[in-house]
Amino acid sequence: MYKYFFRLVFKRLDPEQAHHLAFRWIRLAARVPVLRTFLAAALAPRYKELRTEALGLRMHGPFGLAAGFDKNAVGIDGMAMLGFDHVEIGTVTGEPQPGNPKQRLFRLVEDRALINRMGFNNDGSLRVAARLASRTPVFKPVVGVNIGKTKVVPEEEAVADYVKSAERLAPYADYLVVNVSSPNTPGLRNLQATEALRPLLSAVREAADRTVSARRVPLLVKIAPDLADEDVDAVADLALELGLDGIIATNTTIAREGLGLTSDASLVKETGGLSGAPLKDRSLEVLRRLYARVGDRITLVGVGGIENAEDAWQRILAGATLVQGYSAFVYEGPFWGRTIHKGLAARLATSPYATLADAVGADVRKTA
């Protein structure tokens, strides 16, 4: 049904316009008490065997919404209603910014992929923090907050910009993510180099601890799939050195070659980060490499190319305690979360593992 609706309606709309329209419907549905209860029962059934503990937090399951869909924390209840066990908002920057000029979002339907060059369009950390502070949750998913650099802030002032966002948002975050891997903010990916990343992560950690004394706000870093293997290792080692809580692997890719893309060449050549199915292999490869390096000492979050329960299961076997999706939601629609959970429960039931936690990293351990 949804796929027919997608072809009939959404495919004919500009991708960003379609996103805003769908998101508006989701938010409206979540505001109607009887309707949201019915939809949550239908779209977000609970499987007790999928209950997950990660980052010191308890979740109904391991499957969450990746950053980028709800940039301004306006639809958390709606996304939880659709079955996402955690919702990562953002990317939020220190100052509000409109992002890059439109058109900046493109569908590669044949490849089940997206290209975006949104440029961190968001309301800024002050307004997003106020929105989170005033929120009266209907559903209570774990809420992550993804922070990035304001475009106009020079690279040498990036640390202060991230710290400002961390101070404002940490009190309302179940966990914080430092995003240094978007390809759409000039110079941002330079911050992935360990000599730049070390002082940045240390400063954000100190800011979170200074601002929130009653609990430890878990801190993660999100990396790009385009890092060389030795740089992936360096980030893993740095995360251990700094006592980081987790790594999210991976963001979008700037690569186009070797991905087997079949969409129209005019779309493929659009600049920006590519996400979706073509990213699947590299994201899984990076995840395996990270788990081989860090083991169970920190939490790994697998994202990139997850379309179905089998993809999520493979991420778990490769070392991910949590998995996230976004691009496939565009193509799969509102029953996506339900399908992922049902499929994961079925795979766990037929596996040799007693719990989901036992399955985390199992494939990597076999080859170690």
C-alpha positions in Angstrom: 0.0 0.0 0.0 2.7 2.5 1.0 4.8 1.7 -2.1 1.9 2.5 -4.3 1.3 5.7 -2.4 5.0 6.6 -2.7 4.9 6.2 -6.5 1.6 8.0 -6.8 2.3 11.0 -4.4 5.7 11.3 -2.8 7.7 10.5 -5.9 6.0 13.3 -7.8 7.0 15.8 -5.1 10.3 17.5 -4.5 12.0 15.3 -1.9 12.3 18.0 0.7 8.7 19.0 0.2 7.6 15.4 0.6 9.7 15.1 3.8 8.0 18.1 5.4 4.5 16.9 4.3 5.0 13.4 5.7 6.6 14.7 8.9 3.7 17.1 9.4 1.2 14.2 9.1 3.3 12.2 11.7 3.3 15.0 14.1 -0.4 15.7 13.7 -1.2 12.0 14.3 0.9 12.0 17.5 -1.2 14.9 18.9 -4.5 13.0 18.7 -4.8 10.7 21.8 -6.9 7.9 20.5 -5.2 7.9 17.1 -1.7 7.8 18.4 -2.6 5.0 20.8 -4.0 2.9 17.9 -1.0 3.7 15.7 1.5 2.9 18.3 -0.2 -0.5 19.0 -0.1 -1.3 15.3 3.3 0.1 14.3 5.3 -0.2 17.5 4.6 -3.6 19.1 7.0 -4.6 21.8 9.2 -7.7 21.9 10.6 -8.3 25.3 13.4 -10.4 23.9 14.7 -7.3 22.0 15.0 -5.1 25.2 18.4 -3.4 25.0 20.7 -1.8 27.5 23.3 0.6 26.0 25.1 3.7 27.2 23.6 3.0 30.6 20.1 3.4 29.2 17.3 1.0 28.8 15.4 0.8 25.5 12.5 -1.3 24.1 14.8 -2.5 21.3 18.0 -1.6 19.4 16.5 0.2 16.4 16.5 4.0 16.3 16.1 6.9 14.0 19.3 8.4 12.7 20.0 12.1 12.9 18.8 14.3 10.0 15.1 13.5 10.0 14.1 15.5 13.0 16.6 18.3 13.1 14.8 20.5 15.5 13.2 18.1 18.0 9.7 18.8 16.8 8.5 15.2 16.3 10.0 12.9 18.9 6.7 11.5 20.0 5.6 10.9 16.4 8.8 8.9 15.6 8.4 6.9 18.8 4.8 6.2 17.7 6.2 4.7 14.5 8.4 2.2 16.4 11.8 3.9 16.8 13.3 2.8 20.1 15.5 5.9 20.2 15.4 9.1 18.3 18.5 11.1 17.5 17.6 14.7 16.8 19.8 17.2 14.9 22.3 17.9 13.7 22.0 21.1 15.9 24.5 23.9 15.5 25.6 26.6 17.9 23.7 29.2 15.9 20.6 28.9 13.7 21.3 28.6 10.0 19.2 28.1 6.9 21.5 25.5 5.3 22.5 25.3 1.7 20.4 26.6 -1.2 17.6 24.4 -2.5 17.4 22.0 -4.3 19.5 20.1 -1.8 17.9 16.7 -1.4 17.7 14.1 -4.2 16.2 10.6 -4.5 18.0 7.8 -6.3 15.0 5.6 -6.4 16.6 2.8 -8.5 19.4 2.6 -6.0 17.1 3.1 -2.9 19.4 5.9 -1.9 19.4 9.6 -1.2 21.9 12.4 -1.8 21.7 15.4 0.5 23.6 18.6 0.8 21.3 20.1 3.4 24.1 21.9 5.3 22.9 21.6 8.9 19.7 23.6 8.4 18.3 24.0 11.9 16.9 26.4 14.5 20.2 26.6 16.6 21.0 25.1 19.9 19.3 27.8 22.0 15.9 27.3 20.5 16.2 23.5 20.3 17.2 23.4 24.0 14.1 25.5 24.9 11.9 23.1 22.9 13.4 20.1 24.7 13.0 21.8 28.0 9.3 22.5 27.5 8.5 19.1 26.0 5.8 17.0 27.7 6.5 13.5 26.3 3.6 11.2 25.4 6.0 8.4 24.5 9.4 8.1 26.1 12.1 6.9 23.7 15.7 7.5 24.4 16.6 10.9 22.9 20.0 11.5 21.5 21.2 15.0 20.5 23.6 15.3 17.6 25.7 18.5 17.5 27.8 20.0 14.7 29.7 23.1 13.7 28.0 26.4 12.6 29.0 27.0 9.0 30.2 30.6 9.5 32.4 29.6 12.5 36.0 29.2 11.4 37.7 25.9 12.0 40.0 27.3 14.7 36.9 28.3 16.7 35.0 25.0 16.3 35.7 23.8 19.8 34.0 26.8 21.4 31.0 26.4 19.0 30.5 22.7 20.0 31.0 23.5 23.6 28.2 26.2 23.4 25.8 23.6 22.0 26.8 21.0 24.5 26.2 23.3 27.4 22.8 24.2 26.2 21.6 20.8 25.1 23.3 18.3 27.5 20.7 18.7 30.3 18.0 17.4 27.9 20.0 14.7 26.1 20.0 11.0 27.0 23.2 11.0 25.0 25.3 13.5 23.0 26.9 12.9 19.6 29.7 15.0 18.1 29.2 15.1 14.4 32.5 15.7 12.5 31.6 13.6 9.5 29.0 15.5 7.4 30.4 16.4 4.0 28.2 19.4 3.7 29.9 21.9 6.0 33.3 23.1 4.7 36.2 21.9 6.7 34.1 19.8 9.1 35.6 16.4 8.2 39.1 17.8 9.0 38.0 17.6 12.6 38.1 13.8 12.3 41.9 13.9 12.4 42.9 12.8 15.9 45.0 15.9 16.5 41.9 18.0 16.0 39.4 15.5 17.4 41.1 15.0 20.8 40.8 18.5 22.1 37.2 18.8 20.6 35.9 15.6 22.3 37.7 16.5 25.6 36.2 20.0 25.6 32.7 18.7 24.9 33.1 16.0 27.6 34.1 18.6 30.1 31.2 20.9 29.1 28.6 18.1 29.5 30.1 17.2 32.9 30.1 20.8 34.0 26.6 21.5 33.0 25.0 18.2 34.2 26.4 17.1 37.5 23.6 14.7 38.6 24.4 12.1 35.9 26.9 11.3 33.2 25.7 12.2 29.8 27.1 9.6 27.4 29.2 11.0 24.6 29.6 9.5 21.1 31.4 10.6 17.9 30.0 10.0 14.4 32.5 9.1 11.7 32.5 9.0 7.9 32.7 5.8 5.8 35.3 7.5 3.7 38.0 7.4 6.4 41.0 5.2 5.5 41.2 2.1 7.6 44.2 3.4 9.6 42.2 6.5 10.4 39.2 4.3 11.6 41.7 2.6 13.9 43.0 5.9 15.1 39.5 7.1 16.0 38.9 3.8 17.8 42.1 4.2 19.8 41.3 7.8 20.7 37.8 6.8 21.8 39.3 4.3 24.2 41.9 6.8 25.4 39.4 9.5 26.2 36.8 7.1 27.8 34.3 7.9 25.1 31.0 6.1 25.4 30.5 5.2 21.8 31.1 5.5 18.1 28.4 5.9 15.4 29.5 4.3 12.1 28.8 5.7 9.6 27.6 9.0 8.2 27.0 9.6 4.4 29.6 9.1 1.8 31.0 11.4 -0.9 32.1 8.4 -3.0 30.2 7.4 -6.1 32.6 5.0 -7.8 32.4 1.3 -7.0 28.9 1.5 -5.4 27.0 0.0 -8.4 24.8 3.0 -8.8 22.2 2.6 -11.6 20.3 5.9 -11.3 20.4 8.6 -13.9 23.9 10.1 -14.2 22.6 13.6 -13.6 21.4 12.5 -10.2 24.5 10.5 -9.3 26.8 13.5 -10.0 24.9 15.8 -7.6 27.3 16.8 -4.8 26.6 15.9 -1.2 26.5 12.9 1.0 25.0 9.7 -0.4 23.0 7.4 2.0 21.0 4.3 1.7 21.5 0.9 0.2 24.8 1.6 -1.7 26.5 2.5 1.6 25.7 -0.9 3.1 28.9 -2.8 2.5 31.4 0.0 3.5 29.4 0.8 6.7 29.4 -2.8 7.7 33.1 -3.1 7.0 33.9 0.0 9.1 31.7 -1.4 11.9 33.5 -4.8 11.9 36.9 -3.0 12.0 35.8 -0.9 15.0 34.6 -3.9 16.9 37.7 -5.8 16.3 39.6 -2.8 17.7 37.4 -1.9 20.7 35.4 -5.0 21.5 32.8 -4.5 24.2 34.6 -1.6 25.8 32.5 1.0 24.1 29.1 1.0 22.4 29.0 0.9 18.7 26.0 2.2 16.7 25.6 0.8 13.2 24.0 3.0 10.6 24.2 3.3 6.8 22.3 1.1 4.3 20.0 -0.6 6.8 16.9 -1.5 4.9 15.5 -4.6 6.6 15.8 -6.9 9.6 18.6 -8.9 8.0 20.7 -5.7 7.6 20.1 -4.8 11.2 20.9 -8.4 12.3 24.2 -8.3 10.4 25.1 -5.0 12.1 24.5 -6.6 15.5 26.6 -9.7 14.6 29.3 -7.2 13.4 29.4 -5.4 16.8 26.6 -2.9 16.9 24.6 -2.8 20.1 22.3 -0.2 18.5 21.3 0.3 14.9 19.8 3.3 13.2 18.1 4.1 9.9 16.7 7.0 7.9 17.0 6.7 4.1 15.0 3.4 3.9 12.2 5.0 5.8 11.5 7.1 2.7 11.0 4.0 0.6 9.5 1.6 3.2 7.1 3.9 5.0 5.3 3.7 8.4 5.4 -0.1 8.8 9.2 -0.1 8.6 9.9 -0.1 12.3 7.3 -2.9 12.9 8.9 -5.0 10.2 12.4 -4.5 11.5 11.4 -5.5 15.1 9.5 -8.6 14.0 12.3 -9.7 11.8 14.9 -9.2 14.5 12.9 -11.2 17.0 12.5 -14.0 14.5 16.3 -14.1 13.8 17.1 -14.1 17.5 14.7 -17.0 18.1 16.4 -19.2 15.5 19.9 -18.2 16.4 22.3 -19.8 18.9 22.2 -16.7 21.1 20.0 -16.5 24.2 19.9 -12.7 24.2 20.5 -9.9 21.7 23.5 -8.8 23.8 25.0 -12.3 23.2 24.8 -11.8 19.5 26.6 -8.4 19.5 30.0 -8.9 17.7 29.6 -12.7 17.4 30.7 -12.9 13.8 33.8 -10.8 14.5 34.7 -12.9 17.5 34.5 -16.0 15.4 37.2 -14.8 13.1 39.5 -13.2 15.7 
